[in-house]
Amino acid sequence: MKYNRILLKLSGEALGGPDGQGIDEEVMARYATQIASVVRSGVQVAIVIGGGNIFRGLSGTQKGFDRARGDQMGMLATVINSIGLSLAIKKEGIESEVFTATPMEPIGSYYVRDKVVSLLQRGGVALIGGGTGNPFFTTDSAAALRACEIGADALLKGTKVDGVYNSDPMKNPDAKKYEAISFDKALVDNLKVMDSTAFTMCRENNVPIVVFNMNKVGDLEALVVEGKKIGTIVSNK
């Protein structure tokens, strides 16, 4: 087994299916099946989901929203996504609980690091919603913060692409994919792995980031359980 404890970061748009809007129940069920399989293999899984399929705070400011209030709307969107995926995971027979960065009982339990770790240790999945609880921080930053707090072996960023490239593979057919890259080189080459706050937090706390295609069924298990080289790993090595 390559990883014992992971923080899985999923984008809200991914849950929205092809158009990236709302919640695609088929996508959510497919993700839940993969996550449940990994948990049954003995891997401890915490999850942070974005909210872009429902509302993105930054886009709201372009339409006249106050940034702080817009970000709060985005935080609530991440909680909606967390509840949905939690229910899907429970359907797979795996214990699952939603934690929120600000008090929202009975919608979710208030995030306490030790409670999350206790849930992971007994084979449950923790979905941590609400971002960091503060405006001006992305869910990438929230994922990095929680990964460091819970002592995750790695932060896995599940995306629609299969790794980190030197340019956009959707626009450049000759784009080069990295199997492994150091944090320093990613900075020098200005590769957009995660936002700068999240990236720096992982770098300083020696938490590797693995970027992979969550939509390719089987890759999550092959990566974390079988230890196969899937996607791109960014680390201090």
N, C-alpha and C positions, 0 to 999 in steps of 0.2 A: 504494500500500500504506500502510495507516494505522500498522501496528506492525511493527517488524522482529524484536523479541524480546519474548515474553510469558511470564508465569508464570500458568498455568491452575490455579485451585483448584477441585477437585471434592469434593462431599460423599460420604461413604461410603454414606449412605442412598440417594443417587441410583443407585449401582451395584446396590443391592438391588432395584431395580424397584419395582412398585406398593406392596409391603408394606415396603420399605426394609430387608429382612433378607437376609443372605447375599449371594451374587453372582449377578446375572442376566446370563447369558452374552449374551443378545440386546442388552441395554443396553450392555454392555461393547464388543461388536462394533460397535455403532452409534457409540459415542464414538470408538473407534479409527479408524473410517472417516473421520469428520469431522476428527480430528486429523491423520491422514495426508494428507488433501487440503490442509490448511493448510500443512503442512510442505513438500509438493511445490510450493506456491506461493512458497516462499522464506522463510516465517516461521519463526523459531527458537522452539521450544516446550519449556518445562520445566513439570512438573506436580507438584502436591502434592495428595494425596487424603486425606480423612478416614478414620476407621475405625468410624464409628457403626453401620454395617451388621453389624459383627461384635462390637465391644465399645466402650463409651464409659466412660472412667475416672470421670467425675463421677457417672454413674448407679450405678456400682459402689460409691461411697462411701455411697450411700443404703441399700445392702444390707449394710453393715458392712465393705466393703473399705477397706484403708489407701489413702489418696489417692495417694501416690507409687507404690505397687505397681499400683494400678488404672490410673494413667496410663501406666505401662510396658506393661501389657496392651494399652491403646489404641494405643500406639506400634507394637506388633507387628502389630496389626490393619491399620494403615496400610501396613505393609510387604507384607502378604498382598495387599491391594488393588493396590499398586504392581506387584507381580510379575504379577498377573493382567492388568492393563491393558497392561503392557509386552509380554507375550506376544501379546495381541490386536493391538498396534501392529506387532509384528514380522510377523504374518500379513499385514499390509497392505504388506509389503515395505520398511518403514522401520526403520532401526537404532534400537534402544531399549535403555536401560540403567537399572537400578535402583541408586540411591545411598541410603545410610542414614546417619542422623545419629550413630549409634554403630556401632562395628565389628561387622559381621555376615558377613564373608567365610566361605563362598562364596555366601551368600544374596544379597548385594548388595555393591557397592563402597562403601568408606567415603567419605562426602561430602567432596570437596575442590573448592572453588569453581572453580579453574582447569581441573580435569578436566571439570567440567560444562560450562563455557563452550566448551572445546575440542570436546566432543561436539556441542553446539548449532551451532557454526560449520561442522561438516562435515555437517550435515543430519540429525543424530540427535535423538532425544527423550530427555530426562532425567527420570526419575520419582524424586522425592526423598521418601523415606519416613522414618518414625521421628520425625516432628515436629521439635522443636528438639533432641531428645535429653534433654530435662529435663522433669520433672513440673511441673504447674501452668501449662503453656503449651499453648494450643490449636493445632490445625492451621491455624487462621486466622493466628495469630501466626507459625507456621512458614512459611506461604506469604508473608507480608509480609517476613519476614527474608530468605528466599531471593530474593524479587523484588528487594529492595534490593541484596543481595550480587552477583547476576549481572548487574545493570544492566538489568533488564527495562524496557521502555517503558511497560508497564502490568501490573497484576494483574487478571486476569479471573476473576470468581467465577461459575462456572456453577451455577445453582440450578434449582428447579422453577418459579420465577416469572420474569416478564420484565422485572424492574427493581426500583427502590426506590419504595415508596409512602409516603404520609403516615400510613397505617394499614394494617392487615392486609387485603389485597384478598380473601382467602378468607372473611373475616367481614363486611367492609364493602363492598358493591357500589359505593358512591360514593367509594371510596378514590382519591386522586389520585396518578398516577404522575409521577415526575420524569424528564425526559429528561437533564437535567444539574443538578448541585447542587454547591455548594462544600463542602469539608470543614467549614468554620466553621458553615454553615447546618445541615449534618447533625448536628453536635454540639449546636447550639442547639435543634433540633427533636427531639433524642434519637432519631434514626433508627438502627435496628439494622442498619447496613451490614455491619460485622464487629465482632469483639470490640474493646474499647477499646485493648488493646496493639497489635493489628494496625493498627487505624485510625490511631493516633498515629504509628506507625512509617512508614506510607505518607505521611501528611501531612507529617512532618518531612523526609522524603527525596524529596518531590515525585514520588511514584509514584501515578498515578491508578488508581482502582479502577473497574472496569466490572462491573456486575451484570447478568446476562442469563440467558435460559432455555436451558440446554444441551440440553434435550430437544426443542427445536424444530430439526429438521434443517435445516442451511444457515445458521443464524444465526451460528455461530462464524466461518465463512468470510466471510460478508457483513460482519461486524464488523471482523475483523483484516486481511483482504485487500482488500476493496472499500471499506472506510472508511465503511460505512453507519451511520446512527444507530440502533443496536440497544441495547435495555436502557437502563440509567442509568449515566452516567459521573460519578464523584465526584472532584473535583480541587481544586487550589488556586486555579484561575481564578475 
